[in-house]
Structure formats: structure tokens, C-alpha cells
Amino acid sequence: MPKKRRKKRWIVLPLLLLIVIVVANAARGRDMTGEVFEPLTAARGDIVRRLAESGTIEMDQLIEVKSQVAGRIITLLSDVGQAAGEGELLAIIEPDPNKALQLSGKRASVTRAEMDLAEQRRQLDTKRQNYADGIIARDEMERAEYSFKLAEISLAQQRLELQILEREVRAQARAVQATPDSFLLEDYEIYSPIHGIITERPVEEGELVTSAVSSNQGTILFRVGDPDRLIVTIQISEIDIGDMRSGLEAEVTVDALPGQTFPGRLRHVAPTGAIRSGSSVVSFEAEVEILGTFPQLRHGMSADVDIIIDSRSDVLYLPVEGVASVYRVDEAGELTNVVERRIVYLRQGEEWVEREVEAGLESNTRIEILSGLEAGAEVHPDAQIEWEQRSGHAPDEERSGRIMRNRIT
């Protein structure tokens, strides 16, 4: 019997010793693996809260050049990549001769219809007189009346078609500052509407083009853009849209030019949002204009944009991992998403002591400390997890957003 009691004693003593070691390590910032927490230090510096998005560089002015006259391209004077001054001649169009023939033919059709109606009227008057004199039967007179009505309808139809065609011709003539008859017989010149470069020329000499007046589409002859005025089009999530306002400063970078940052400004945010393909989140299209002229930036480049929402200079701050959010508890004892207070775990000797702080501006990496802490103070590097462990609440990464990433061996 004594031997058995001695064996139990040797089992209990190591267990007690292990517990003492664990407690001591916890007090010193160690766990059972022997890893040590590297404390975070409160320091003074700058905090910049920013929203990072990606987009595509585009020319602010990118104009489609179309012909106001339908016809055939007989000369192209510019190609893709070439500079074009405002008012510079780009192409010459020979008006479609069929348009002139069509107009002439329609006018002739109206004249024939008028002559036919006059003849039908004369015959109807004769038939009516013959019927009154008893020379012809009533059905013969009625056939004459029927032919007269058909002639009236035909003339009305021909006049309407002529009116539509002449309206189209007049619109094209006004666009080129010509008379309706002369512009159909003279070549039409296409000029650049702005100073810029030719980004696209999807046509060749000899091709037939449609008029932009007669068709909502029309044939695109050129696309001309101003390379000195660039914007980046981005999509902003509805989660972040409340912080956006026109005039916010921005920084633009591109993969093709590592190490270079270009100044920008948030110019416009769409008033309505939409759910994009492949996403379930509503987003709003926004435009960031690049401030200045940078020849190395090109239309179509992928770009990263940091929109500066707010900033503070020379303030006391901690890395965000050093500050925990204490959430309010509801009547059922469950945590809500309402932050009740902010705390840190201040290093005092070999212990971490909880202390409440007042927080200010928060960025992705830093958080401003308005009160409750002094520069040089050392705090626990994972305050949120420390609070969850001490409070007995299971870690909620979605709510807290904190992970253990400041531990060293």
C-alpha cells in the first residue's frame, strides 16, 4: 500500500509543475509551445484612411467620328496612333448617288400620282353626268368613284414618303451647311472635332458608310481621344459608398510603372448602383481624374487607385491589432455588432493589464489613440483575441477581423 501512494504522488507533482509553468508563461506572454508575444509600441506618426480599388485608365474625351452623309469613302487621311488637330481633315466621303436618284424618283412619283388623281377626277365627273343623263348604269359610276378614292390614297402615300425623304436630306444638308440639292452632288469632308490622337479607324477606303442622321448608329469612321486628359473608371461597393464624395484626393499606380504614383481626384460617383455580373453586391461606378499630363500613361492600362478618405498627421497611434472592440451584449447574453468601448492590454512587468482607450481615425493598419495611453507604451499584439479569451466569448473572425500575426519564436 505505501508503494502505491508514492507512485500517485510522483504523478500528481509533474502535473502541478506543468500547470505552474503554463500560468507563468501566460503571464509572460508565452504559450505552451514556448512562443513569445512581441508587444506593440504606441508611437507618433501619420494615419491615412484610404479605399483601394482597381480600374482601367481611359481618355476623358473619346469621341466617335461619324459621317452626316451616307456614301462611299474615297480618301482617308489619318490612321491609328496619329495626332489630329482640332478641325483637321480626316476623310472625304462621296455622297451616295442613290440618294439623289431616290429623291428625284420620289418627286416624279408624286407628280405622276397628282396627274393620275386629276385624270380620275375628270373621269368621275363624266361618269356622274352620264349617270344623271341615264346613259350608264349606277355600278359603272361607282367603279369610277372607287378608282378616284384609290388615286387619292396613292397620292397621299407618295407625298408622305417624299416628305420623310426630304426631311432626312434637309437634316443632312444642315449638318454640312449645304443646300438639300448641292450636298448630294458634292464630296463631303470629315474633320476632327478635338485635338488628340486617333485611337481607332475601323473603315477602309472604298467602303460604304451610313449616315449618323438617318440612323441612330451610323458608321464609325474614327475614334479620337485626348491623351492629356485621363480618368480611371472604378466600381465602389455599397459598403464604402457612404464615405465617398467628389473632390477626395487619390493616388494612382500602374503595374507597368512600378514605384511611380500619380496624383488624382475623385470626380464623379454614379447616383445609382447596380449588381455587376458575377457579384451579389451593389456597386457604384466612379471616375477618378488623373491630375497632370503623363505621356507614359496610356488608354487601356490597368490601374490601382487609393482614394484618401481622411488623414491625420503626427498623432499617437497603435497598429490596429493592438486595440480590441468590446461589443455590447444583448438580453440573451449574445454579442451584438455595437461597439461599447475600445480597450488595450498594457504591459506592466510580466502581466497584460486591461485599459480603456479613446480611439479616433482608423486606417487598414493604424488606429489613432486620443486618450488612455502614452507614447512608448507597450501593449498586447492581439488585443481582440485576448479579450475574447478572457471574456469567454468564442473568437469571431468575421466580426473582429483580427488574426494572430505578431508572434515570434
KOLRO-626469 format. One record per residue (C-alpha): residue number from 1; z, x, y; residue in three letters. Coordinates in steps of 0.001 Angstrom, whole numbers. Example, Ala and Ser with C-alpha at 12.3 -4.5 7.8 and 13.67 -1.06 7.14 Angstrom:
2
+-----+---------+---------+---------+------+
!  nr !      c3 !      c1 !      c2 ! rest !
+-----+---------+---------+---------+------+
!   1 !    7800 !   12300 !   -4500 !  Ala !
!   2 !    7140 !   13670 !   -1060 !  Ser !
+-----+---------+---------+---------+------+
end
This chain:
409
+-----+---------+---------+---------+------+
!  nr !      c3 !      c1 !      c2 ! rest !
+-----+---------+---------+---------+------+
!   1 !       0 !       0 !       0 !  Met !
!   2 !     769 !    2718 !    2646 !  Pro !
!   3 !   -2597 !    4351 !    1954 !  Lys !
!   4 !   -4423 !    1105 !    2737 !  Lys !
!   5 !   -2611 !     698 !    6084 !  Arg !
!   6 !   -3540 !    4260 !    7057 !  Arg !
!   7 !   -7243 !    3506 !    6320 !  Lys !
!   8 !   -7228 !     425 !    8580 !  Lys !
!   9 !   -5602 !    2466 !   11340 !  Arg !
!  10 !   -8454 !    5014 !   11214 !  Trp !
!  11 !  -10990 !    2180 !   11503 !  Ile !
!  12 !   -9286 !     494 !   14482 !  Val !
!  13 !   -8775 !    3659 !   16537 !  Leu !
!  14 !  -12507 !    4605 !   16767 !  Pro !
!  15 !  -13343 !    1036 !   17792 !  Leu !
!  16 !  -10786 !    1144 !   20578 !  Leu !
!  17 !  -12093 !    4506 !   21691 !  Leu !
!  18 !  -15665 !    3155 !   21795 !  Leu !
!  19 !  -14578 !     216 !   23934 !  Ile !
!  20 !  -12822 !    2566 !   26362 !  Val !
!  21 !  -15982 !    4702 !   26626 !  Ile !
!  22 !  -18178 !    1658 !   27292 !  Val !
!  23 !  -15855 !     394 !   30019 !  Val !
!  24 !  -15664 !    3832 !   31612 !  Ala !
!  25 !  -19415 !    4233 !   31539 !  Asn !
!  26 !  -19908 !     800 !   33081 !  Ala !
!  27 !  -17564 !    1746 !   35901 !  Ala !
!  28 !  -19503 !    4952 !   36463 !  Arg !
!  29 !  -22886 !    3254 !   36392 !  Gly !
!  30 !  -23607 !    4170 !   32758 !  Arg !
!  31 !  -24505 !    2040 !   29741 !  Asp !
!  32 !  -24088 !    2721 !   26033 !  Met !
!  33 !  -27268 !    4812 !   25963 !  Thr !
!  34 !  -25784 !    7252 !   28437 !  Gly !
!  35 !  -28256 !    6379 !   31187 !  Glu !
!  36 !  -27099 !    6752 !   34775 !  Val !
!  37 !  -27945 !    4417 !   37667 !  Phe !
!  38 !  -29333 !    6268 !   40652 !  Glu !
!  39 !  -27840 !    4493 !   43692 !  Pro !
!  40 !  -29944 !    3304 !   46612 !  Leu !
!  41 !  -29082 !    4527 !   50088 !  Thr !
!  42 !  -29155 !    2432 !   53253 !  Ala !
!  43 !  -31375 !    4150 !   55820 !  Ala !
!  44 !  -33099 !    3522 !   59116 !  Arg !
!  45 !  -36846 !    3073 !   59341 !  Gly !
!  46 !  -39680 !     619 !   59805 !  Asp !
!  47 !  -40314 !   -2610 !   57903 !  Ile !
!  48 !  -43717 !   -4238 !   57771 !  Val !
!  49 !  -44187 !   -7618 !   56121 !  Arg !
!  50 !  -47777 !   -7995 !   55061 !  Arg !
!  51 !  -50055 !  -10163 !   52958 !  Leu !
!  52 !  -52509 !   -8282 !   50762 !  Ala !
!  53 !  -55815 !   -9952 !   49866 !  Glu !
!  54 !  -59268 !   -8811 !   48775 !  Ser !
!  55 !  -62647 !   -9919 !   50051 !  Gly !
!  56 !  -66175 !   -8893 !   50930 !  Thr !
!  57 !  -67488 !   -7305 !   54107 !  Ile !
!  58 !  -70156 !   -9421 !   55782 !  Glu !
!  59 !  -72097 !   -9310 !   59011 !  Met !
!  60 !  -70642 !  -11740 !   61504 !  Asp !
!  61 !  -74119 !  -12669 !   62676 !  Gln !
!  62 !  -76563 !  -13079 !   59802 !  Leu !
!  63 !  -79457 !  -15292 !   60879 !  Ile !
!  64 !  -82224 !  -16765 !   58765 !  Glu !
!  65 !  -85570 !  -16493 !   60491 !  Val !
!  66 !  -88000 !  -19305 !   59636 !  Lys !
!  67 !  -91353 !  -20452 !   60920 !  Ser !
!  68 !  -91617 !  -23573 !   63046 !  Gln !
!  69 !  -95225 !  -23894 !   61912 !  Val !
!  70 !  -96492 !  -24322 !   58371 !  Ala !
!  71 !  -99225 !  -21854 !   57497 !  Gly !
!  72 ! -100141 !  -18526 !   55936 !  Arg !
!  73 !  -98560 !  -15148 !   56684 !  Ile !
!  74 ! -101292 !  -12862 !   57961 !  Ile !
!  75 !  -99093 !   -9985 !   59257 !  Thr !
!  76 !  -95578 !   -8674 !   58509 !  Leu !
!  77 !  -94378 !   -6017 !   60944 !  Leu !
!  78 !  -90833 !   -5338 !   59643 !  Ser !
!  79 !  -89200 !   -4576 !   56304 !  Asp !
!  80 !  -85712 !   -4445 !   54818 !  Val !
!  81 !  -83471 !   -1833 !   56414 !  Gly !
!  82 !  -85467 !   -1511 !   59625 !  Gln !
!  83 !  -83896 !   -2107 !   63012 !  Ala !
!  84 !  -85100 !   -5052 !   65042 !  Ala !
!  85 !  -84526 !   -5549 !   68741 !  Gly !
!  86 !  -83923 !   -8973 !   70212 !  Glu !
!  87 !  -87317 !  -10560 !   70866 !  Gly !
!  88 !  -89184 !   -8001 !   68747 !  Glu !
!  89 !  -92318 !   -9265 !   66952 !  Leu !
!  90 !  -91679 !   -9574 !   63216 !  Leu !
!  91 !  -94605 !  -11534 !   61783 !  Ala !
!  92 !  -97729 !  -13561 !   62596 !  Ile !
!  93 !  -98455 !  -16933 !   60995 !  Ile !
!  94 ! -101851 !  -18575 !   60788 !  Glu !
!  95 ! -101259 !  -22346 !   61116 !  Pro !
!  96 ! -102203 !  -24419 !   58121 !  Asp !
!  97 ! -105742 !  -25749 !   58813 !  Pro !
!  98 ! -104991 !  -28691 !   56580 !  Asn !
!  99 ! -102500 !  -29916 !   59180 !  Lys !
! 100 ! -105231 !  -30165 !   61801 !  Ala !
! 101 ! -107568 !  -31800 !   59309 !  Leu !
! 102 ! -104819 !  -34157 !   58219 !  Gln !
! 103 ! -104117 !  -35174 !   61818 !  Leu !
! 104 ! -107806 !  -35647 !   62569 !  Ser !
! 105 ! -108329 !  -37638 !   59371 !  Gly !
! 106 ! -105346 !  -39882 !   60090 !  Lys !
! 107 ! -106606 !  -40631 !   63586 !  Arg !
! 108 ! -110021 !  -41528 !   62083 !  Ala !
! 109 ! -108287 !  -43799 !   59553 !  Ser !
! 110 ! -106566 !  -45651 !   62366 !  Val !
! 111 ! -109866 !  -46090 !   64189 !  Thr !
! 112 ! -111527 !  -47456 !   61055 !  Arg !
! 113 ! -108644 !  -49838 !   60479 !  Ala !
! 114 ! -108906 !  -51104 !   64057 !  Glu !
! 115 ! -112661 !  -51670 !   63617 !  Met !
! 116 ! -112102 !  -53460 !   60303 !  Asp !
! 117 ! -109477 !  -55715 !   61850 !  Leu !
! 118 ! -111815 !  -56589 !   64695 !  Ala !
! 119 ! -114562 !  -57473 !   62201 !  Glu !
! 120 ! -112173 !  -59573 !   60103 !  Gln !
! 121 ! -111062 !  -61407 !   63245 !  Arg !
! 122 ! -114701 !  -62180 !   64159 !  Arg !
! 123 ! -115442 !  -63448 !   60651 !  Gln !
! 124 ! -112259 !  -65563 !   60626 !  Leu !
! 125 ! -113222 !  -67205 !   63926 !  Asp !
! 126 ! -116668 !  -68004 !   62496 !  Thr !
! 127 ! -115231 !  -69439 !   59268 !  Lys !
! 128 ! -112827 !  -71624 !   61191 !  Arg !
! 129 ! -115657 !  -73017 !   63338 !  Gln !
! 130 ! -117852 !  -73626 !   60264 !  Asn !
! 131 ! -114955 !  -75376 !   58524 !  Tyr !
! 132 ! -114404 !  -77585 !   61586 !  Ala !
! 133 ! -118141 !  -78469 !   61556 !  Asp !
! 134 ! -117911 !  -79294 !   57835 !  Gly !
! 135 ! -120315 !  -76532 !   56840 !  Ile !
! 136 ! -117919 !  -74672 !   54462 !  Ile !
! 137 ! -115053 !  -75655 !   52230 !  Ala !
! 138 ! -111409 !  -75044 !   53090 !  Arg !
! 139 ! -110896 !  -72355 !   50407 !  Asp !
! 140 ! -113630 !  -70201 !   51960 !  Glu !
! 141 ! -111844 !  -70346 !   55297 !  Met !
! 142 ! -108543 !  -69457 !   53584 !  Glu !
! 143 ! -110130 !  -66393 !   51965 !  Arg !
! 144 ! -111186 !  -65225 !   55426 !  Ala !
! 145 ! -107617 !  -65716 !   56690 !  Glu !
! 146 ! -106328 !  -63672 !   53720 !  Tyr !
! 147 ! -108763 !  -60806 !   54443 !  Ser !
! 148 ! -107681 !  -60851 !   58084 !  Phe !
! 149 ! -103978 !  -60511 !   57103 !  Lys !
! 150 ! -104784 !  -57574 !   54812 !  Leu !
! 151 ! -106626 !  -55862 !   57663 !  Ala !
! 152 ! -103590 !  -56343 !   59942 !  Glu !
! 153 ! -101253 !  -54831 !   57335 !  Ile !
! 154 ! -103578 !  -51882 !   56737 !  Ser !
! 155 ! -103805 !  -51110 !   60454 !  Leu !
! 156 ! -100007 !  -51234 !   60849 !  Ala !
! 157 !  -99599 !  -48835 !   57897 !  Gln !
! 158 ! -102191 !  -46373 !   59271 !  Gln !
! 159 ! -100634 !  -46440 !   62730 !  Arg !
! 160 !  -97141 !  -45732 !   61297 !  Leu !
! 161 !  -98413 !  -42772 !   59266 !  Glu !
! 162 ! -100189 !  -41397 !   62333 !  Leu !
! 163 !  -97058 !  -41826 !   64434 !  Gln !
! 164 !  -94958 !  -39872 !   61914 !  Ile !
! 165 !  -97543 !  -37092 !   61667 !  Leu !
! 166 !  -97918 !  -36816 !   65447 !  Glu !
! 167 !  -94133 !  -36704 !   65882 !  Arg !
! 168 !  -93962 !  -33805 !   63427 !  Glu !
! 169 !  -96781 !  -31999 !   65204 !  Val !
! 170 !  -95196 !  -32549 !   68620 !  Arg !
! 171 !  -91878 !  -31150 !   67378 !  Ala !
! 172 !  -93586 !  -28013 !   66072 !  Gln !
! 173 !  -95575 !  -27694 !   69278 !  Ala !
! 174 !  -92432 !  -27888 !   71421 !  Arg !
! 175 !  -90817 !  -25203 !   69261 !  Ala !
! 176 !  -93627 !  -22789 !   70046 !  Val !
! 177 !  -94164 !  -24066 !   73604 !  Gln !
! 178 !  -97713 !  -25223 !   72959 !  Ala !
! 179 !  -99655 !  -28442 !   73122 !  Thr !
! 180 !  -99991 !  -30515 !   69936 !  Pro !
! 181 ! -103678 !  -29655 !   69679 !  Asp !
! 182 ! -103672 !  -25990 !   70658 !  Ser !
! 183 ! -100893 !  -24774 !   68373 !  Phe !
! 184 ! -102794 !  -25961 !   65296 !  Leu !
! 185 ! -105653 !  -23661 !   66195 !  Leu !
! 186 ! -103787 !  -20566 !   67419 !  Glu !
! 187 ! -101791 !  -17948 !   65476 !  Asp !
! 188 !  -98024 !  -18261 !   65718 !  Tyr !
! 189 !  -95814 !  -15218 !   66333 !  Glu !
! 190 !  -92313 !  -14791 !   64829 !  Ile !
! 191 !  -89732 !  -12859 !   66890 !  Tyr !
! 192 !  -86279 !  -11518 !   66070 !  Ser !
! 193 !  -83559 !  -13779 !   67533 !  Pro !
! 194 !  -80967 !  -10964 !   67857 !  Ile !
! 195 !  -80602 !   -7211 !   67890 !  His !
! 196 !  -79819 !   -5997 !   64386 !  Gly !
! 197 !  -81344 !   -4867 !   61117 !  Ile !
! 198 !  -83492 !   -6637 !   58550 !  Ile !
! 199 !  -81272 !   -7332 !   55533 !  Thr !
! 200 !  -83785 !   -9377 !   53556 !  Glu !
! 201 !  -87518 !  -10166 !   53567 !  Arg !
! 202 !  -88305 !  -12470 !   50644 !  Pro !
! 203 !  -92000 !  -13040 !   51518 !  Val !
! 204 !  -95246 !  -11067 !   51437 !  Glu !
! 205 !  -98442 !  -11191 !   53454 !  Glu !
! 206 ! -100785 !  -13934 !   52333 !  Gly !
! 207 !  -98034 !  -16328 !   51228 !  Glu !
! 208 !  -97969 !  -19902 !   52456 !  Leu !
! 209 !  -94818 !  -20982 !   54291 !  Val !
! 210 !  -93384 !  -24387 !   55069 !  Thr !
! 211 !  -92168 !  -25442 !   58476 !  Ser !
! 212 !  -88473 !  -25491 !   59327 !  Ala !
! 213 !  -89137 !  -28562 !   61486 !  Val !
! 214 !  -90782 !  -30662 !   58816 !  Ser !
! 215 !  -88335 !  -29605 !   56095 !  Ser !
! 216 !  -84596 !  -29057 !   56191 !  Asn !
! 217 !  -85100 !  -25976 !   54063 !  Gln !
! 218 !  -88232 !  -24284 !   55303 !  Gly !
! 219 !  -89359 !  -20857 !   54117 !  Thr !
! 220 !  -87060 !  -17950 !   54955 !  Ile !
! 221 !  -89140 !  -15079 !   56321 !  Leu !
! 222 !  -86326 !  -12676 !   57246 !  Phe !
! 223 !  -82565 !  -12381 !   57410 !  Arg !
! 224 !  -81435 !  -10411 !   60447 !  Val !
! 225 !  -77836 !   -9242 !   60866 !  Gly !
! 226 !  -75829 !   -7325 !   63438 !  Asp !
! 227 !  -74198 !   -4310 !   61698 !  Pro !
! 228 !  -71914 !   -3691 !   64673 !  Asp !
! 229 !  -70028 !   -6958 !   64134 !  Arg !
! 230 !  -68443 !   -7123 !   60682 !  Leu !
! 231 !  -65954 !   -9507 !   59118 !  Ile !
! 232 !  -64120 !   -9711 !   55795 !  Val !
! 233 !  -64009 !  -13125 !   54144 !  Thr !
! 234 !  -60853 !  -13671 !   52071 !  Ile !
! 235 !  -59061 !  -16505 !   50283 !  Gln !
! 236 !  -55420 !  -17197 !   51206 !  Ile !
! 237 !  -53197 !  -19093 !   48786 !  Ser !
! 238 !  -51438 !  -22256 !   49940 !  Glu !
! 239 !  -48163 !  -20422 !   49217 !  Ile !
! 240 !  -48840 !  -17968 !   52050 !  Asp !
! 241 !  -50823 !  -20153 !   54440 !  Ile !
! 242 !  -47720 !  -21153 !   56423 !  Gly !
! 243 !  -47351 !  -17587 !   57735 !  Asp !
! 244 !  -50963 !  -17304 !   58864 !  Met !
! 245 !  -52110 !  -17677 !   62460 !  Arg !
! 246 !  -55100 !  -16442 !   64404 !  Ser !
! 247 !  -54608 !  -13095 !   66113 !  Gly !
! 248 !  -52470 !  -11375 !   63461 !  Leu !
! 249 !  -53253 !   -7690 !   63104 !  Glu !
! 250 !  -54815 !   -6489 !   59872 !  Ala !
! 251 !  -55702 !   -3246 !   58101 !  Glu !
! 252 !  -58914 !   -2959 !   56085 !  Val !
! 253 !  -59650 !    -412 !   53362 !  Thr !
! 254 !  -62619 !       6 !   51031 !  Val !
! 255 !  -62861 !    1775 !   47684 !  Asp !
! 256 !  -65934 !    3685 !   48814 !  Ala !
! 257 !  -63950 !    5414 !   51602 !  Leu !
! 258 !  -60546 !    6369 !   50162 !  Pro !
! 259 !  -57899 !    7381 !   52659 !  Gly !
! 260 !  -59527 !    5587 !   55579 !  Gln !
! 261 !  -58075 !    2484 !   57228 !  Thr !
! 262 !  -59985 !     287 !   59671 !  Phe !
! 263 !  -58308 !   -1970 !   62256 !  Pro !
! 264 !  -58831 !   -5691 !   62014 !  Gly !
! 265 !  -57598 !   -9046 !   63246 !  Arg !
! 266 !  -57255 !  -12447 !   61596 !  Leu !
! 267 !  -59793 !  -14517 !   63474 !  Arg !
! 268 !  -60036 !  -17839 !   61680 !  His !
! 269 !  -58354 !  -19818 !   58900 !  Val !
! 270 !  -60090 !  -22869 !   57481 !  Ala !
! 271 !  -58264 !  -26129 !   58315 !  Pro !
! 272 !  -58803 !  -27484 !   54798 !  Thr !
! 273 !  -58259 !  -25858 !   51423 !  Gly !
! 274 !  -59977 !  -26137 !   48076 !  Ala !
! 275 !  -59349 !  -25240 !   44450 !  Ile !
! 276 !  -61701 !  -22426 !   43518 !  Arg !
! 277 !  -63417 !  -22121 !   40187 !  Ser !
! 278 !  -61104 !  -20640 !   37560 !  Gly !
! 279 !  -57952 !  -21286 !   39597 !  Ser !
! 280 !  -55413 !  -24094 !   39808 !  Ser !
! 281 !  -54075 !  -23068 !   43228 !  Val !
! 282 !  -55396 !  -24406 !   46513 !  Val !
! 283 !  -56719 !  -21625 !   48744 !  Ser !
! 284 !  -57989 !  -21465 !   52302 !  Phe !
! 285 !  -60948 !  -19382 !   53411 !  Glu !
! 286 !  -60165 !  -16978 !   56240 !  Ala !
! 287 !  -62088 !  -14446 !   58298 !  Glu !
! 288 !  -60771 !  -11047 !   59374 !  Val !
! 289 !  -62890 !   -9340 !   62012 !  Glu !
! 290 !  -63135 !   -5549 !   61966 !  Ile !
! 291 !  -62331 !   -4176 !   65399 !  Leu !
! 292 !  -64792 !   -1490 !   66382 !  Gly !
! 293 !  -68095 !    -107 !   65157 !  Thr !
! 294 !  -68065 !    1873 !   61909 !  Phe !
! 295 !  -71520 !    2865 !   60589 !  Pro !
! 296 !  -70003 !    3839 !   57213 !  Gln !
! 297 !  -69053 !     210 !   56524 !  Leu !
! 298 !  -71824 !   -1866 !   55003 !  Arg !
! 299 !  -72503 !   -5519 !   54347 !  His !
! 300 !  -71507 !   -6469 !   50794 !  Gly !
! 301 !  -68752 !   -3863 !   50306 !  Met !
! 302 !  -65574 !   -4972 !   48553 !  Ser !
! 303 !  -62567 !   -4604 !   50843 !  Ala !
! 304 !  -58773 !   -4844 !   50662 !  Asp !
! 305 !  -57080 !   -6495 !   53629 !  Val !
! 306 !  -53426 !   -6233 !   54648 !  Asp !
! 307 !  -52518 !   -8897 !   57212 !  Ile !
! 308 !  -49468 !   -7827 !   59235 !  Ile !
! 309 !  -47230 !  -10910 !   59390 !  Ile !
! 310 !  -44242 !   -9268 !   61096 !  Asp !
! 311 !  -42720 !   -5827 !   61642 !  Ser !
! 312 !  -39518 !   -4116 !   62773 !  Arg !
! 313 !  -39072 !    -544 !   63983 !  Ser !
! 314 !  -36035 !    1731 !   63497 !  Asp !
! 315 !  -33854 !    -801 !   61682 !  Val !
! 316 !  -31299 !    -415 !   58911 !  Leu !
! 317 !  -32852 !   -1304 !   55583 !  Tyr !
! 318 !  -32468 !   -1162 !   51828 !  Leu !
! 319 !  -35073 !   -1315 !   49094 !  Pro !
! 320 !  -35330 !   -4964 !   48044 !  Val !
! 321 !  -33819 !   -4143 !   44625 !  Glu !
! 322 !  -30549 !   -3312 !   46320 !  Gly !
! 323 !  -29902 !   -6821 !   47679 !  Val !
! 324 !  -29173 !   -9837 !   45491 !  Ala !
! 325 !  -29685 !  -13504 !   46323 !  Ser !
! 326 !  -26777 !  -15736 !   45340 !  Val !
! 327 !  -28187 !  -19161 !   44592 !  Tyr !
! 328 !  -26363 !  -22417 !   45206 !  Arg !
! 329 !  -25052 !  -24215 !   42129 !  Val !
! 330 !  -25655 !  -27944 !   41718 !  Asp !
! 331 !  -23190 !  -30559 !   40434 !  Glu !
! 332 !  -24218 !  -29841 !   36855 !  Ala !
! 333 !  -23372 !  -26174 !   37255 !  Gly !
! 334 !  -27015 !  -25100 !   37236 !  Glu !
! 335 !  -28523 !  -22661 !   39710 !  Leu !
! 336 !  -30860 !  -24099 !   42329 !  Thr !
! 337 !  -33560 !  -22296 !   44307 !  Asn !
! 338 !  -31489 !  -22448 !   47507 !  Val !
! 339 !  -30123 !  -19046 !   48606 !  Val !
! 340 !  -26492 !  -19386 !   49659 !  Glu !
! 341 !  -25807 !  -15775 !   50628 !  Arg !
! 342 !  -27043 !  -12200 !   50142 !  Arg !
! 343 !  -24890 !   -9501 !   48567 !  Ile !
! 344 !  -24954 !   -5832 !   47613 !  Val !
! 345 !  -22785 !   -3804 !   45261 !  Tyr !
! 346 !  -21391 !    -958 !   47308 !  Leu !
! 347 !  -20484 !    2274 !   45553 !  Arg !
! 348 !  -16828 !    3133 !   46045 !  Gln !
! 349 !  -15826 !    6083 !   43912 !  Gly !
! 350 !  -16749 !    5206 !   40377 !  Glu !
! 351 !  -16990 !    1446 !   40946 !  Glu !
! 352 !  -19519 !   -1022 !   42368 !  Trp !
! 353 !  -17810 !   -3374 !   44828 !  Val !
! 354 !  -19469 !   -6629 !   45887 !  Glu !
! 355 !  -20103 !   -7014 !   49597 !  Arg !
! 356 !  -21857 !   -9785 !   51511 !  Glu !
! 357 !  -24551 !   -8744 !   53989 !  Val !
! 358 !  -26743 !  -10486 !   56529 !  Glu !
! 359 !  -30439 !   -9885 !   55801 !  Ala !
! 360 !  -33347 !  -10008 !   58219 !  Gly !
! 361 !  -37031 !   -9280 !   57771 !  Leu !
! 362 !  -38116 !   -8681 !   54192 !  Glu !
! 363 !  -41288 !   -6974 !   53005 !  Ser !
! 364 !  -42502 !   -6347 !   49483 !  Asn !
! 365 !  -40424 !   -3168 !   49281 !  Thr !
! 366 !  -37783 !   -3222 !   52026 !  Arg !
! 367 !  -35249 !   -5655 !   53434 !  Ile !
! 368 !  -33577 !   -5424 !   56853 !  Glu !
! 369 !  -29762 !   -5300 !   56914 !  Ile !
! 370 !  -28433 !   -6929 !   60077 !  Leu !
! 371 !  -24712 !   -6592 !   59272 !  Ser !
! 372 !  -22304 !   -5764 !   56481 !  Gly !
! 373 !  -23494 !   -2229 !   55764 !  Leu !
! 374 !  -23794 !    1143 !   57474 !  Glu !
! 375 !  -26444 !    3833 !   57248 !  Ala !
! 376 !  -25824 !    6194 !   54350 !  Gly !
! 377 !  -24023 !    3637 !   52213 !  Ala !
! 378 !  -24887 !    3787 !   48511 !  Glu !
! 379 !  -25483 !     568 !   46614 !  Val !
! 380 !  -26347 !    -539 !   43099 !  His !
! 381 !  -30124 !    -218 !   42492 !  Pro !
! 382 !  -30474 !   -3580 !   40717 !  Asp !
! 383 !  -28181 !   -5954 !   42566 !  Ala !
! 384 !  -29779 !   -9147 !   41283 !  Gln !
! 385 !  -29315 !   -8244 !   37644 !  Ile !
! 386 !  -25805 !   -7000 !   38348 !  Glu !
! 387 !  -24921 !  -10332 !   39953 !  Trp !
! 388 !  -26430 !  -12305 !   37073 !  Glu !
! 389 !  -24425 !  -10280 !   34558 !  Gln !
! 390 !  -21164 !  -10628 !   36487 !  Arg !
! 391 !  -21630 !  -14332 !   37197 !  Ser !
! 392 !  -22578 !  -15104 !   33617 !  Gly !
! 393 !  -25991 !  -16549 !   34535 !  His !
! 394 !  -28901 !  -15571 !   32342 !  Ala !
! 395 !  -31494 !  -13424 !   34154 !  Pro !
! 396 !  -34304 !  -15490 !   35658 !  Asp !
! 397 !  -37169 !  -13152 !   36486 !  Glu !
! 398 !  -39282 !  -15929 !   37969 !  Glu !
! 399 !  -36535 !  -16800 !   40453 !  Arg !
! 400 !  -35106 !  -13404 !   41227 !  Ser !
! 401 !  -38195 !  -11248 !   40865 !  Gly !
! 402 !  -36018 !   -8242 !   40128 !  Arg !
! 403 !  -36513 !   -5777 !   37267 !  Ile !
! 404 !  -34669 !   -2640 !   36271 !  Met !
! 405 !  -36841 !     155 !   37632 !  Arg !
! 406 !  -34474 !    2660 !   39269 !  Asn !
! 407 !  -32747 !    4024 !   36205 !  Arg !
! 408 !  -32934 !    7697 !   35251 !  Ile !
! 409 !  -31705 !    9589 !   32232 !  Thr !
+-----+---------+---------+---------+------+
end
